[in-house]
Amino acid sequence: QVQLVESGGGLVQPGGSLRLSCAASGITFRVYAMDWYRQAPGKQRTLVARITSTGTTYYADSVKGRVTVSRDNAKKTVYLQMNTLTPEDTAVYYCNANFPPLDNYWGQGTQVTVSS
């Protein structure tokens, strides 16, 4: 059974930082691309960052320079370090594991709220 479990969300003040984690089980983690998405209330789920199986990274323009995605294949965990957070970063953050063309798994999400 595949499981992706996110953690690390919470309430943070503007300008603060958070580190999200996503622990995977039930997959050969090292061959999967790992993505972080987010969904704000009333908005579509959008891609925030991606790290491929070879370590290539991609960032949405809205977070570039403030966010770093990394992975630890030994721990089967992907991380999202977020700095200089703003209220516009408030959303539920989801972890996604994908191995095209068929495998695509989602975590349950973790809430990030940026507010003073």
C-alpha positions in Angstrom: 0.0 0.0 0.0 1.4 3.4 -1.0 1.4 6.1 1.6 2.6 9.7 1.4 2.5 11.4 4.7 3.2 15.2 4.9 4.2 17.0 8.1 5.6 20.3 9.2 2.7 22.6 8.4 1.4 25.2 10.8 0.9 28.8 11.6 3.8 31.1 10.9 4.1 34.9 10.8 4.9 36.7 7.6 8.6 36.6 6.9 9.0 33.3 8.7 10.1 29.9 7.6 8.7 26.4 7.5 10.1 23.0 6.5 7.6 20.5 5.1 8.4 16.8 5.0 6.7 14.0 3.0 7.6 10.5 4.0 6.8 7.8 1.4 6.2 4.1 1.8 5.1 1.3 -0.6 7.0 2.7 -3.6 10.6 2.5 -4.9 11.1 6.0 -3.9 14.4 6.7 -5.7 12.8 6.3 -9.1 9.9 8.6 -8.5 9.8 12.3 -9.3 8.5 14.1 -6.2 6.3 17.2 -6.4 4.9 19.7 -4.0 1.6 21.3 -4.9 -0.6 23.7 -3.0 -4.2 24.7 -3.0 -5.5 27.8 -1.5 -9.3 28.2 -0.7 -11.3 28.6 -3.8 -8.3 28.1 -6.1 -6.9 25.3 -8.2 -4.1 23.1 -7.0 -0.9 24.3 -8.5 2.6 23.0 -8.7 5.1 24.6 -6.3 8.3 22.6 -6.8 9.5 19.4 -8.3 12.6 17.2 -7.8 13.2 14.4 -10.3 14.7 11.0 -9.6 18.1 12.4 -10.8 17.8 15.5 -8.5 16.8 18.1 -11.1 14.6 20.7 -9.6 11.9 23.0 -10.8 10.2 25.9 -9.0 7.1 27.9 -9.8 7.8 31.6 -10.4 5.8 32.6 -7.4 8.2 30.8 -5.0 11.5 30.9 -6.9 14.3 32.1 -4.6 12.3 31.5 -1.4 11.8 27.7 -1.6 14.1 24.8 -1.8 13.0 21.2 -2.6 15.3 18.3 -1.6 15.1 14.6 -1.2 16.7 11.9 0.9 16.3 8.6 -0.9 17.6 6.6 2.1 14.8 8.0 4.2 12.3 8.0 1.4 11.5 11.6 2.2 11.1 14.8 0.3 11.4 18.2 1.9 10.2 21.7 1.1 12.1 24.5 2.8 10.1 27.7 2.6 11.5 31.0 3.6 10.2 34.6 3.6 6.7 33.4 3.7 3.8 35.7 2.9 0.1 35.5 3.4 -0.2 34.5 -0.3 1.6 31.3 0.6 -1.3 30.2 2.8 -2.6 26.9 1.4 -2.9 23.2 1.9 0.4 21.7 0.6 0.3 18.3 -1.0 3.1 15.9 -1.8 2.9 13.9 -5.1 4.9 11.0 -6.2 4.8 10.2 -9.9 6.4 7.7 -12.3 4.9 8.2 -15.7 2.8 7.1 -17.3 0.7 5.3 -14.7 1.9 5.9 -11.2 0.7 9.0 -9.5 0.1 9.2 -5.7 -1.0 12.0 -3.4 -0.6 12.7 0.3 -3.4 14.0 2.5 -2.0 17.5 2.7 -0.7 19.7 5.4 -2.0 23.2 6.2 0.3 26.2 6.0 -1.1 29.5 7.3 0.9 32.7 7.1 -0.6 35.3 9.3 0.3 37.8 12.0 
